[in-house]
């Protein structure tokens, strides 16, 4: 079959602010709140206040709000626990899920938010609840219903002088969604050095810890509230201030690296390589690099460990092996020749083979990235043997996510192996493979089956990790394994996610540096190429969206009956949109199946627990239709999240539309019987990106996004030329992503100019 080039469309996106508010305060249909429930909440808050009046070390109070379900931002506290004129959302310090048996059978997930407030905020909440309970008792016979709140101020006048109507309704709504208030205490047993995150209070961390007899230097504090404690210090904190601990993980001093020290060596008499010229550079953060290997001129090596640490030969094996794939992987693995050529590497040794402190690496990575801004793709094939936790992101992953939201870079992270290399189907990935902004890569064997040592997602019980898989080998024979170079003796054959990830780093670097694409579009193309036309729900916890094609041509080309195009944009307001995409029309209809992939790199806040991503982008892609004065996109997935009058529960929005996920994929199912769509508005299609923030008081920064769209002609026709002509007529600049042209452009851009 012939192929089509992918198209890059450049044009104007319109933007629109969100003029709609939360709407009138009213209970959900057929629901009610009793005065008795409000009095129970009062009793709980009185008990919590008494506790914090006796324990004043944190100069305030920590209160956990247990909700009845997973709640949307609009259904969280509106008035209760508001602190000195601020919104209750401003005092949130953590969020988690709890799973409990459902009355109807099965299980139900519930939100728990932890707030840090002043005692006055608790007093105010108690006062509001007492007044509201009194009104419900006196005016509504002890129970207020959704019908009452609907008609309040309309058919039913509100005449109370002791409480404003808005405050009353907000208190009723808060009480409806809140199951109970409590002070949650952490009770983990600590036997090892730990990285602990405490809730942010008004007391500086070192001074706060000193109140409990814990004295640590500033070098053991990251991000203000994440601290490295010895076992004795951690036990002391758990004993004296268990309410203060938001999350805790072991600082892994031992890391499971693929064992390549005992591998059989195969001498290669053809270990020659030309000198590097203008090839793109990929960053590698790993164990150390052996300068005696045949490709040493392609690698710039930096030892990031203190000079007094004596490095042994085995401390160079893993890092050198990973870098050998990036520089010259196809030499030893001709069946994995990806067509990307060779790459230069800037290699940073941060660990020994026997292990390292993840806390030390945390402090190192930011400095490494900040000091090497020309590098866009970073390979990280290190990981923890310990599984990730269900309710929070690991500190290592959180740091990677912060770096990627602040810098224009992308990390490719190995999905981590099971500690013993055997199949453990329920073992979660180890940090930092829970990094959401990173492209996390698991391993498959050469038949595309999940490797025996692969671990699984999801992350935070919701986010799909790994993102994709690639060939990392599996088995004992060399033809089942990956050839790597770890020293000057020759090739060794090993398996592991560490040796799958570098192949994806190569492809990403090619897309970004050679093809000139943004990291958002490059990541979208990689995931889209792995997913293909599989349905939205067919995402594996071990393989991710699928196995990435071997050849780069299969990522930047498409079938002749498909039109694939990429667009980039920047979201500054609530809606960023274009209604100006002309999809070919035949006999008044669009004979195309469609799919779309949206990628963005949000800021993330580890302190928010399960509500980790700070920004939500929701994509609507489909036909444009004008009805009266209103023009809108009719999404191919029937997404109604922004529709007026459409009530969608938060858990449903997360499950069906991937709300708060930074990877959005919508895909139609290809059926045996093709049914073209009716054409509206001269055949125009549109893309609308709706952007929301968890914390509305914070000013939004402009955020880039990348979208990859694929249209497959239902009857096998090639309509790409028609599409290009129509796009150009509508003002789009259309570029064919032609490999030869891009290679010429890249070569000229990298030429050194001598000034006489």
C-alpha positions as CSV (number, residue, x, y, z in Angstrom):
1,X,0.0,0.0,0.0
2,X,1.2,3.5,-0.8
3,X,1.7,6.0,2.0
4,X,0.8,9.6,2.8
5,X,3.0,12.1,4.6
6,X,1.7,13.5,7.9
7,X,0.5,17.1,7.5
8,X,1.3,20.0,9.8
9,X,-1.4,22.6,9.9
10,X,-0.6,26.1,11.1
11,X,-3.4,28.6,11.6
12,X,-5.2,30.7,14.1
13,X,-7.0,29.4,17.2
14,X,-9.7,31.6,18.6
15,X,-10.2,32.0,22.4
16,X,-13.1,32.6,24.7
17,X,-13.4,33.3,28.4
18,X,-15.8,31.4,30.6
19,X,-18.6,33.7,31.4
20,X,-20.7,31.1,33.2
21,X,-20.6,30.8,36.9
22,X,-21.5,27.8,39.1
23,X,-25.3,28.6,38.6
24,X,-27.8,28.8,41.5
25,X,-27.1,26.9,44.6
26,X,-29.4,23.9,44.9
27,X,-29.4,20.3,45.9
28,X,-29.2,17.6,43.2
29,X,-32.6,16.3,42.1
30,X,-34.5,14.2,44.6
31,X,-31.9,14.7,47.4
32,X,-32.3,16.2,50.9
33,X,-30.3,17.3,54.0
34,X,-31.5,16.8,57.5
35,X,-30.9,19.0,60.6
36,X,-29.7,15.9,62.4
37,X,-26.8,15.4,59.9
38,X,-25.8,19.0,60.3
39,X,-25.8,18.6,64.1
40,X,-23.5,15.5,63.7
41,X,-21.1,17.6,61.7
42,X,-21.2,20.3,64.4
43,X,-20.3,17.6,67.0
44,X,-17.4,16.5,64.9
45,X,-16.0,20.0,64.4
46,X,-16.3,20.8,68.1
47,X,-14.2,17.7,68.9
48,X,-11.7,18.7,66.3
49,X,-11.5,22.2,67.7
50,X,-10.9,20.9,71.2
51,X,-8.0,18.8,69.9
52,X,-6.3,21.7,68.2
53,X,-6.8,24.0,71.2
54,X,-4.7,21.6,73.2
55,X,-2.1,21.0,70.4
56,X,-0.9,24.3,69.1
57,X,2.4,23.3,67.5
58,X,1.2,23.9,63.9
59,X,-0.3,27.3,64.6
60,X,-3.6,26.2,63.2
61,X,-5.7,23.1,62.6
62,X,-5.6,20.2,60.2
63,X,-9.1,18.9,59.3
64,X,-9.9,16.1,56.9
65,X,-13.2,16.3,55.0
66,X,-14.6,12.9,54.0
67,X,-17.0,13.2,51.1
68,X,-19.9,10.9,50.2
69,X,-18.4,10.2,46.7
70,X,-15.7,11.4,44.3
71,X,-16.7,15.0,43.9
72,X,-16.2,17.6,41.2
73,X,-14.5,20.9,42.0
74,X,-17.8,22.7,42.0
75,X,-19.2,20.3,44.7
76,X,-16.4,20.8,47.2
77,X,-16.7,23.0,50.2
78,X,-18.0,26.5,49.3
79,X,-18.5,28.1,52.7
80,X,-17.6,25.6,55.5
81,X,-13.9,26.0,56.7
82,X,-13.5,29.2,54.7
83,X,-10.6,31.1,56.3
84,X,-10.6,34.9,56.6
85,X,-12.4,35.7,53.4
86,X,-10.5,33.0,51.4
87,X,-12.2,30.2,49.5
88,X,-12.1,26.7,51.2
89,X,-10.2,25.4,48.2
90,X,-7.2,27.7,49.2
91,X,-6.7,25.7,52.4
92,X,-6.6,22.2,50.8
93,X,-3.3,20.5,51.6
94,X,-4.0,17.0,50.4
95,X,-6.5,14.7,48.7
96,X,-6.9,10.9,48.6
97,X,-9.4,8.2,47.7
98,X,-10.9,5.7,50.1
99,X,-12.8,2.7,48.9
100,X,-15.7,1.4,50.9
101,X,-18.5,-1.1,50.4
102,X,-21.5,0.4,48.7
103,X,-25.1,0.1,50.1
104,X,-26.2,-1.2,46.6
105,X,-23.4,-3.8,46.6
106,X,-19.9,-3.6,45.2
107,X,-17.5,-0.7,46.2
108,X,-17.7,3.0,46.1
109,X,-14.8,5.4,45.8
110,X,-14.8,8.5,48.0
111,X,-12.8,11.7,48.1
112,X,-11.0,12.9,51.3
113,X,-9.6,16.4,51.3
114,X,-7.3,17.6,54.1
115,X,-7.4,21.3,54.9
116,X,-5.1,23.5,57.0
117,X,-7.1,26.4,58.6
118,X,-7.2,28.6,61.6
119,X,-9.4,27.9,64.6
120,X,-11.6,30.8,63.6
121,X,-12.5,29.0,60.4
122,X,-13.8,26.0,62.5
123,X,-15.8,28.4,64.7
124,X,-17.3,30.0,61.6
125,X,-18.2,26.6,60.1
126,X,-19.8,25.5,63.4
127,X,-21.8,28.7,63.5
128,X,-23.1,28.3,60.0
129,X,-24.1,24.7,60.6
130,X,-25.9,25.5,63.8
131,X,-27.9,28.3,62.2
132,X,-28.7,26.2,59.1
133,X,-29.8,23.3,61.3
134,X,-32.0,25.6,63.2
135,X,-33.7,27.0,60.0
136,X,-34.2,23.5,58.6
137,X,-35.8,22.4,62.0
138,X,-38.1,25.4,62.2
139,X,-39.0,26.0,58.6
140,X,-38.7,22.6,56.9
141,X,-39.7,20.1,59.6
142,X,-36.1,18.9,60.1
143,X,-35.3,18.1,56.4
144,X,-34.8,20.3,53.4
145,X,-35.2,18.8,49.9
146,X,-34.0,19.6,46.4
147,X,-37.5,21.0,45.6
148,X,-37.2,23.4,48.6
149,X,-33.8,24.7,47.4
150,X,-35.1,25.0,43.8
151,X,-38.0,27.3,44.8
152,X,-36.3,29.2,47.6
153,X,-36.4,32.9,46.9
154,X,-39.0,32.2,44.1
155,X,-42.2,30.5,45.0
156,X,-40.9,30.2,48.6
157,X,-39.7,33.6,50.0
158,X,-36.6,33.6,52.2
159,X,-37.4,35.8,55.2
160,X,-34.8,34.7,57.8
161,X,-32.8,37.5,59.4
162,X,-30.3,35.4,61.3
163,X,-28.6,34.0,58.1
164,X,-28.2,35.2,54.6
165,X,-29.9,33.1,51.9
166,X,-26.7,32.5,50.0
167,X,-24.8,31.4,53.2
168,X,-27.7,29.1,54.1
169,X,-27.8,27.4,50.7
170,X,-24.0,27.0,50.5
171,X,-24.1,25.4,54.0
172,X,-26.9,23.0,52.9
173,X,-24.9,22.0,49.8
174,X,-21.7,21.5,51.7
175,X,-23.4,19.4,54.3
176,X,-25.0,17.3,51.6
177,X,-21.7,16.3,50.0
178,X,-19.7,15.9,53.3
179,X,-20.1,12.6,55.1
180,X,-18.0,13.6,58.1
181,X,-15.1,15.6,59.5
182,X,-12.1,14.1,61.2
183,X,-8.4,14.3,62.0
184,X,-6.7,11.6,60.0
185,X,-3.6,10.1,61.6
186,X,-0.8,8.3,59.7
187,X,0.2,5.0,61.4
188,X,2.8,3.4,59.1
189,X,5.7,1.5,60.7
190,X,9.1,2.8,59.8
191,X,12.3,0.7,59.6
192,X,14.3,2.5,56.9
193,X,15.4,5.9,55.9
194,X,12.3,7.6,54.5
195,X,11.2,10.5,52.3
196,X,8.3,12.1,54.1
197,X,6.0,14.9,53.0
198,X,4.3,16.9,55.7
199,X,1.3,19.1,55.3
200,X,2.1,22.7,54.6
201,X,1.4,25.0,57.6
202,X,2.2,28.5,58.6
203,X,5.3,27.2,60.5
204,X,8.6,26.9,58.6
205,X,9.5,23.2,58.3
206,X,12.8,23.2,60.2
207,X,11.3,25.1,63.1
208,X,8.2,22.9,63.1
209,X,10.3,19.7,63.2
210,X,12.4,21.1,66.0
211,X,9.2,21.3,68.1
212,X,9.2,17.5,68.0
213,X,12.9,17.1,68.7
214,X,13.9,16.6,65.1
215,X,16.8,18.7,63.9
216,X,17.8,18.4,60.2
217,X,19.9,20.5,57.9
218,X,18.3,22.4,54.9
219,X,20.0,19.9,52.5
220,X,17.5,17.3,53.6
221,X,14.5,19.4,52.6
222,X,13.1,19.6,49.1
223,X,10.2,21.8,48.0
224,X,9.6,23.1,51.5
225,X,7.7,20.1,52.9
226,X,9.4,17.0,51.6
227,X,12.1,15.8,54.0
228,X,14.6,13.0,54.3
229,X,14.5,11.4,57.8
230,X,16.5,8.6,59.4
231,X,14.4,5.7,60.9
232,X,14.7,7.2,64.4
233,X,13.7,10.6,63.2
234,X,10.7,9.2,61.2
235,X,9.5,7.1,64.2
236,X,9.7,10.2,66.4
237,X,7.6,12.2,63.9
238,X,5.0,9.4,63.6
239,X,4.8,9.2,67.4
240,X,4.5,12.9,68.2
241,X,2.7,14.3,65.1
242,X,1.0,11.6,63.0
243,X,-1.5,14.2,61.9
244,X,1.2,16.1,60.1
245,X,2.3,13.3,57.7
246,X,0.8,13.5,54.2
247,X,2.7,10.7,52.6
248,X,5.8,8.6,53.1
249,X,8.0,6.4,51.0
250,X,11.3,4.5,51.6
251,X,14.4,6.3,50.3
252,X,15.6,3.4,48.2
253,X,19.3,3.0,48.6
254,X,19.2,-0.2,46.5
255,X,18.0,-0.1,42.9
256,X,17.3,-3.1,40.8
257,X,19.3,-2.8,37.6
258,X,19.3,-5.4,34.9
259,X,22.1,-7.7,35.8
260,X,24.6,-7.5,32.9
261,X,27.8,-8.2,34.8
262,X,27.7,-11.9,34.2
263,X,26.6,-11.7,30.6
264,X,28.4,-13.6,28.0
265,X,30.5,-11.3,25.8
266,X,30.5,-11.7,22.0
267,X,33.6,-10.1,20.5
268,X,32.8,-7.9,17.5
269,X,35.6,-7.2,15.2
270,X,33.6,-4.5,13.4
271,X,33.4,-2.1,16.4
272,X,34.0,1.0,14.3
273,X,31.9,4.1,14.1
274,X,32.4,7.4,12.2
275,X,33.1,10.6,14.1
276,X,30.0,12.6,15.2
277,X,29.0,15.6,13.2
278,X,25.7,17.4,13.8
279,X,23.5,14.7,15.2
280,X,21.0,15.5,17.9
281,X,22.0,15.1,21.5
282,X,20.0,13.0,24.0
283,X,20.5,13.3,27.8
284,X,21.1,10.2,29.8
285,X,20.8,10.1,33.6
286,X,22.1,6.7,34.8
287,X,25.0,4.8,36.3
288,X,28.4,5.8,34.8
289,X,29.9,5.6,31.3
290,X,32.9,3.7,30.2
291,X,35.2,6.0,28.1
292,X,37.0,3.0,26.6
293,X,34.0,1.8,24.4
294,X,34.3,2.2,20.6
295,X,31.6,5.0,20.5
296,X,33.2,7.1,23.3
297,X,33.6,10.2,20.9
298,X,29.8,10.3,20.7
299,X,29.4,10.7,24.4
300,X,30.1,13.7,26.7
301,X,30.3,12.1,30.2
302,X,29.9,13.9,33.6
303,X,30.4,12.2,36.9
304,X,27.9,13.7,39.3
305,X,28.9,11.8,42.4
306,X,31.4,13.1,45.0
307,X,35.0,12.5,43.9
308,X,35.8,10.5,47.0
309,X,33.4,7.7,45.9
310,X,35.5,5.0,44.4
311,X,33.9,3.7,41.2
312,X,34.2,0.0,40.4
313,X,34.0,-1.6,36.9
314,X,30.4,-2.7,37.4
315,X,29.3,0.9,38.2
316,X,29.8,1.6,34.4
317,X,28.0,-1.4,32.9
318,X,24.3,-0.3,33.1
319,X,24.8,3.3,32.0
320,X,27.1,2.4,29.2
321,X,24.7,-0.3,27.9
322,X,21.8,2.2,27.9
323,X,23.8,4.8,26.1
324,X,25.1,2.3,23.5
325,X,21.5,1.8,22.3
326,X,20.9,5.5,22.0
327,X,24.2,6.1,20.1
328,X,24.3,3.0,17.9
329,X,21.6,0.6,18.8
330,X,20.8,-0.8,15.3
331,X,24.4,-2.0,14.9
332,X,23.9,-4.9,17.4
333,X,20.1,-5.1,16.8
334,X,19.6,-4.9,13.0
335,X,16.0,-6.1,13.3
336,X,15.3,-3.1,15.5
337,X,16.8,-0.6,13.0
338,X,14.4,2.3,13.3
339,X,15.8,4.5,10.5
340,X,16.7,7.3,13.0
341,X,20.4,7.1,12.5
342,X,22.8,7.7,15.4
343,X,22.6,10.2,18.3
344,X,25.1,11.9,20.5
345,X,24.7,11.6,24.2
346,X,25.4,13.8,27.2
347,X,25.7,11.2,30.0
348,X,25.4,12.0,33.7
349,X,26.5,9.4,36.2
350,X,24.3,9.8,39.3
351,X,24.5,6.2,40.8
352,X,26.6,3.2,41.4
353,X,25.5,-0.3,40.4
354,X,24.8,-1.2,44.1
355,X,22.4,1.6,44.6
356,X,21.9,5.3,45.4
357,X,19.8,7.6,47.5
358,X,16.8,8.7,45.5
359,X,16.7,11.9,47.6
360,X,20.2,12.7,46.4
361,X,19.2,12.1,42.8
362,X,16.1,14.4,43.3
363,X,18.5,17.2,44.2
364,X,20.7,16.4,41.2
365,X,18.2,16.1,38.3
366,X,16.9,19.7,38.4
367,X,20.5,21.1,38.3
368,X,21.4,18.8,35.4
369,X,18.4,19.8,33.3
370,X,18.7,23.5,34.1
371,X,22.4,23.4,33.1
372,X,21.8,21.7,29.8
373,X,18.9,23.6,28.2
374,X,19.8,22.5,24.7
375,X,18.7,18.9,25.5
376,X,15.1,18.3,24.9
377,X,14.9,14.5,25.4
378,X,16.2,12.8,28.6
379,X,16.4,9.0,29.2
380,X,16.0,7.7,32.7
381,X,16.3,3.9,33.0
382,X,16.5,3.9,36.8
383,X,13.7,2.8,39.1
384,X,12.7,1.6,42.5
385,X,12.0,-2.0,43.4
386,X,9.2,-0.9,45.7
387,X,5.7,-0.6,44.1
388,X,4.2,2.9,44.0
389,X,1.5,3.9,46.5
390,X,-2.2,4.2,45.5
391,X,-2.9,7.6,46.9
392,X,0.1,9.8,46.0
393,X,2.8,10.3,43.4
394,X,6.4,9.4,44.4
395,X,8.7,12.3,45.1
396,X,11.0,11.3,42.3
397,X,8.1,11.3,39.8
398,X,6.8,14.6,41.1
399,X,10.1,16.2,40.6
400,X,10.3,15.0,37.0
401,X,6.7,16.3,36.4
402,X,7.7,19.7,37.9
403,X,10.8,19.9,35.7
404,X,8.8,19.1,32.6
405,X,6.1,21.6,33.3
406,X,8.8,24.3,33.9
407,X,11.2,23.4,31.1
408,X,10.6,22.5,27.5
409,X,11.9,18.9,27.9
410,X,10.5,15.4,28.0
411,X,11.7,12.4,30.1
412,X,11.5,8.9,28.7
413,X,11.3,6.6,31.8
414,X,11.7,2.8,32.0
415,X,8.6,1.1,33.4
416,X,10.8,-0.8,36.0
417,X,11.2,-4.6,36.3
418,X,10.0,-7.0,38.9
419,X,12.8,-7.3,41.5
420,X,13.4,-11.0,40.8
421,X,12.8,-10.7,37.0
422,X,9.8,-13.1,37.2
423,X,6.2,-12.5,36.4
424,X,4.2,-10.8,39.2
425,X,1.0,-9.7,37.4
426,X,-0.3,-7.5,40.3
427,X,3.0,-5.7,41.0
428,X,2.7,-1.9,40.4
429,X,5.5,0.0,38.6
430,X,8.2,1.6,40.8
431,X,9.0,5.2,40.9
432,X,9.7,7.3,38.9
433,X,7.6,5.3,36.4
434,X,4.5,7.0,38.0
435,X,5.6,10.4,36.4
436,X,2.6,11.6,34.4
437,X,4.3,14.1,32.1
438,X,7.0,11.6,31.2
439,X,6.7,9.0,28.5
440,X,6.8,5.7,30.4
441,X,7.9,2.7,28.5
442,X,7.3,-1.0,29.4
443,X,8.9,-3.9,27.6
444,X,7.5,-6.7,25.3
445,X,9.2,-9.7,23.8
446,X,9.9,-9.8,20.0
447,X,6.4,-11.2,19.4
448,X,4.8,-8.2,21.1
449,X,3.8,-9.9,24.3
450,X,4.2,-8.3,27.6
451,X,7.6,-9.3,29.1
452,X,7.6,-11.6,32.1
453,X,9.4,-9.0,34.2
454,X,7.0,-6.1,33.3
455,X,5.1,-4.3,36.0
456,X,1.8,-2.6,35.8
457,X,-0.3,0.5,36.3
458,X,-2.4,2.4,36.8
459,X,-1.1,5.4,38.8
460,X,-3.3,7.0,41.4
461,X,-5.9,4.4,40.6
462,X,-6.7,6.3,37.4
463,X,-3.9,7.5,35.1
464,X,-2.7,5.0,32.4
465,X,0.9,4.0,33.0
466,X,2.9,2.8,31.2
467,X,2.1,4.9,28.2
468,X,3.5,2.5,25.6
469,X,5.7,-0.5,25.2
470,X,8.7,-1.5,23.1
471,X,11.0,-4.4,22.6
472,X,13.1,-5.1,25.7
473,X,13.7,-8.8,25.1
474,X,12.5,-11.8,27.1
475,X,14.0,-15.2,27.4
476,X,17.5,-16.8,27.8
477,X,18.7,-17.1,24.2
478,X,20.5,-14.2,22.7
479,X,18.1,-14.0,19.7
480,X,15.4,-13.2,22.3
481,X,17.4,-10.4,24.0
482,X,18.8,-7.0,23.3
483,X,22.4,-6.5,22.3
484,X,24.2,-3.8,24.3
485,X,27.8,-2.6,24.7
486,X,29.0,-2.2,28.3
487,X,32.8,-2.0,27.9
488,X,35.5,-2.3,25.2
489,X,35.2,-6.1,25.0
490,X,32.1,-6.5,22.8
491,X,28.4,-7.1,22.8
492,X,26.3,-8.6,25.6
493,X,22.7,-9.7,25.4
494,X,20.3,-8.8,28.1
495,X,16.6,-8.0,28.7
496,X,14.8,-5.3,30.6
497,X,12.7,-2.1,30.5
498,X,16.0,-0.2,30.7
499,X,16.8,-1.4,27.2
500,X,13.3,-0.7,25.8
501,X,13.2,3.0,26.9
502,X,16.3,4.2,24.9
503,X,14.7,3.1,21.6
504,X,11.8,5.4,22.3
505,X,14.2,8.2,23.3
506,X,15.7,7.9,19.9
507,X,12.3,8.2,18.2
508,X,11.3,11.2,20.3
509,X,14.6,13.0,19.6
510,X,14.2,12.4,15.9
511,X,10.7,13.8,15.9
512,X,11.7,16.9,17.9
513,X,15.1,17.7,16.5
514,X,15.0,16.4,12.9
515,X,11.3,16.8,12.1
516,X,11.0,20.0,14.1
517,X,8.0,19.1,16.1
518,X,7.1,20.2,19.6
519,X,7.4,17.7,22.5
520,X,3.6,17.7,22.8
521,X,3.1,16.6,19.2
522,X,6.0,14.2,19.4
523,X,4.6,12.5,22.4
524,X,1.2,12.4,20.8
525,X,2.5,10.8,17.6
526,X,4.4,8.1,19.6
527,X,1.3,7.1,21.6
528,X,-1.0,7.5,18.7
529,X,1.2,5.2,16.6
530,X,1.1,2.5,19.3
531,X,-2.7,2.8,19.9
532,X,-3.8,2.7,16.2
533,X,-7.6,2.2,15.8
534,X,-8.1,0.2,19.0
535,X,-11.1,1.4,20.9
536,X,-10.9,3.9,23.8
537,X,-11.3,1.3,26.5
538,X,-8.6,-1.2,25.2
539,X,-5.7,0.1,27.2
540,X,-3.5,-2.4,29.0
541,X,-2.1,-1.9,32.5
542,X,1.1,-3.6,31.3
543,X,1.5,-2.7,27.7
544,X,-0.2,0.8,27.8
545,X,-1.6,2.1,24.6
546,X,0.3,-0.5,22.6
547,X,3.7,-1.3,21.1
548,X,5.4,1.5,19.2
549,X,6.2,0.7,15.5
550,X,9.8,-0.2,14.8
551,X,10.5,2.1,11.9
552,X,10.2,5.9,12.2
553,X,8.6,6.0,8.8
554,X,5.6,4.2,10.3
555,X,5.2,7.1,12.8
556,X,5.6,10.0,10.4
557,X,3.7,8.4,7.5
558,X,0.3,6.9,7.2
559,X,-1.7,4.8,4.8
560,X,-2.9,6.2,1.5
561,X,-6.5,6.1,2.6
562,X,-5.8,8.1,5.7
563,X,-5.3,11.8,6.4
564,X,-3.2,12.5,9.5
565,X,-2.4,16.0,10.6
566,X,-1.0,17.7,13.6
567,X,-1.8,21.1,15.1
568,X,-0.2,23.0,18.0
569,X,-1.7,25.7,20.1
570,X,-1.5,27.6,23.3
571,X,-4.4,27.6,25.8
572,X,-4.8,30.9,27.7
573,X,-8.5,31.1,28.3
574,X,-11.4,28.8,29.0
575,X,-11.9,27.8,25.4
576,X,-9.4,27.6,22.6
577,X,-11.0,26.6,19.3
578,X,-11.1,26.5,15.6
579,X,-14.2,25.8,13.6
580,X,-12.3,25.9,10.3
581,X,-11.2,22.4,9.4
582,X,-12.6,21.4,6.0
583,X,-13.1,17.7,5.8
584,X,-13.9,16.4,2.3
585,X,-17.6,15.8,1.5
586,X,-18.9,13.2,-0.9
587,X,-22.6,13.3,-1.8
588,X,-23.3,15.5,1.1
589,X,-21.6,13.2,3.7
590,X,-18.2,12.7,5.3
591,X,-17.0,9.1,4.5
592,X,-14.4,9.0,7.3
593,X,-13.7,7.3,10.6
594,X,-11.9,9.7,13.0
595,X,-9.6,9.7,16.0
596,X,-7.7,12.3,17.9
597,X,-5.0,12.5,20.5
598,X,-4.4,15.5,22.8
599,X,-1.2,15.9,24.9
600,X,-0.2,18.7,27.3
601,X,2.2,19.1,30.2
602,X,0.3,20.4,33.2
603,X,1.7,21.7,36.4
604,X,1.3,19.1,39.1
605,X,1.0,19.4,42.9
606,X,2.0,16.3,44.9
607,X,0.5,17.9,48.0
608,X,-2.9,17.5,46.4
609,X,-2.6,13.7,46.5
610,X,-5.0,12.0,44.0
611,X,-5.9,15.4,42.6
612,X,-2.4,15.7,41.3
613,X,-2.7,17.5,37.9
614,X,-3.5,21.1,38.4
615,X,-5.0,21.8,34.9
616,X,-7.6,20.0,32.9
617,X,-7.8,20.2,29.1
618,X,-10.9,18.6,27.6
619,X,-10.9,18.1,23.8
620,X,-14.1,18.3,21.6
621,X,-13.4,17.2,18.0
622,X,-16.0,16.7,15.4
623,X,-18.4,18.3,12.9
624,X,-19.3,22.0,13.3
625,X,-23.0,22.9,13.2
626,X,-24.7,26.3,13.5
627,X,-28.1,26.5,15.1
628,X,-29.6,30.0,15.2
629,X,-26.8,32.2,16.6
630,X,-24.9,29.3,18.2
631,X,-22.1,27.4,16.6
632,X,-20.6,24.4,18.3
633,X,-18.6,21.2,17.8
634,X,-20.5,17.9,17.8
635,X,-17.8,15.6,19.3
636,X,-17.2,12.2,17.8
637,X,-17.3,10.7,21.3
638,X,-20.5,12.5,22.3
639,X,-18.7,14.5,25.0
640,X,-21.2,16.5,26.9
641,X,-19.1,17.8,29.8
642,X,-19.5,21.5,28.8
643,X,-23.2,21.2,27.7
644,X,-25.7,23.3,29.6
645,X,-28.1,21.2,31.7
646,X,-26.0,18.1,31.5
647,X,-25.2,16.6,34.9
648,X,-22.2,14.3,34.8
649,X,-20.8,12.8,38.0
650,X,-17.1,13.4,38.6
651,X,-16.3,9.7,38.6
652,X,-18.1,9.2,35.3
653,X,-16.3,12.1,33.7
654,X,-13.0,10.7,34.8
655,X,-13.8,7.2,33.6
656,X,-15.4,8.0,30.2
657,X,-13.8,11.3,29.2
658,X,-10.5,11.0,31.2
659,X,-11.1,14.2,33.1
660,X,-7.8,15.6,34.6
661,X,-5.7,13.2,32.5
662,X,-2.9,14.8,30.5
663,X,-3.3,12.2,27.7
664,X,-6.7,12.4,25.9
665,X,-7.6,9.9,23.2
666,X,-10.9,9.7,21.4
667,X,-11.3,7.0,18.7
668,X,-14.2,5.7,16.7
669,X,-14.6,2.0,16.1
670,X,-14.1,0.8,12.5
671,X,-17.1,-1.3,11.6
672,X,-17.8,-3.7,8.8
673,X,-20.7,-1.6,7.6
674,X,-19.5,1.9,6.8
675,X,-22.0,4.7,7.6
676,X,-20.8,8.2,6.4
677,X,-21.8,11.2,8.5
678,X,-24.1,13.9,7.3
679,X,-22.2,17.1,6.5
680,X,-23.1,20.4,8.3
681,X,-21.9,24.0,7.6
682,X,-20.1,23.4,4.3
683,X,-18.2,20.4,5.7
684,X,-16.4,22.2,8.5
685,X,-15.1,20.3,11.5
686,X,-13.7,21.8,14.6
687,X,-11.4,21.4,17.6
688,X,-12.4,22.9,21.0
689,X,-10.0,22.7,23.9
690,X,-11.7,23.6,27.2
691,X,-9.2,24.5,30.0
692,X,-9.9,24.5,33.7
693,X,-7.8,24.8,36.8
694,X,-8.3,23.1,40.2
695,X,-7.4,26.3,42.1
696,X,-9.4,29.1,40.5
697,X,-7.7,31.8,42.6
698,X,-4.4,31.2,40.9
699,X,-3.7,33.1,37.6
700,X,-3.5,30.7,34.7
701,X,-0.3,30.6,32.7
702,X,-0.4,29.9,29.0
703,X,0.0,26.2,28.3
704,X,1.0,24.5,25.0
705,X,-0.9,21.6,23.6
706,X,-0.5,19.2,20.7
707,X,-3.2,17.4,18.8
708,X,-2.9,14.5,16.3
709,X,-5.9,13.8,14.2
710,X,-6.4,10.8,11.9
711,X,-9.2,10.5,9.3
712,X,-9.6,7.1,7.6
713,X,-11.6,7.1,4.3
714,X,-14.3,4.4,4.7
715,X,-14.0,3.1,1.1
716,X,-10.2,3.2,0.8
717,X,-9.9,6.4,-1.3
718,X,-7.0,8.7,-1.0
719,X,-8.4,12.2,-0.4
720,X,-5.3,13.9,1.0
721,X,-4.8,16.3,-1.9
722,X,-8.4,17.5,-1.7
723,X,-8.0,18.1,2.0
724,X,-4.8,20.1,1.5
725,X,-6.4,22.3,-1.1
726,X,-9.4,22.9,1.1
727,X,-7.3,23.8,4.1
728,X,-5.2,26.3,2.1
729,X,-8.4,27.9,0.8
730,X,-9.5,28.3,4.5
731,X,-6.2,30.1,5.4
732,X,-4.3,27.2,6.9
733,X,-0.6,26.9,6.2
734,X,-0.1,23.2,5.3
735,X,3.4,21.5,5.5
736,X,4.0,17.9,4.5
737,X,6.3,16.3,7.0
738,X,8.8,15.1,4.4
739,X,11.8,13.3,5.8
740,X,14.3,14.3,3.1
741,X,13.3,18.0,3.3
742,X,13.5,18.0,7.1
743,X,16.9,16.3,7.0
744,X,18.2,19.1,4.7
745,X,16.7,21.8,6.9
746,X,18.2,20.2,10.0
747,X,21.6,19.9,8.4
748,X,21.6,23.6,7.3
749,X,20.4,24.7,10.7
750,X,23.3,22.9,12.4
751,X,26.0,24.1,10.1
752,X,28.7,26.2,11.8
753,X,29.2,29.6,10.1
754,X,32.7,31.0,10.0
755,X,32.9,34.8,10.0
756,X,36.0,36.2,8.4
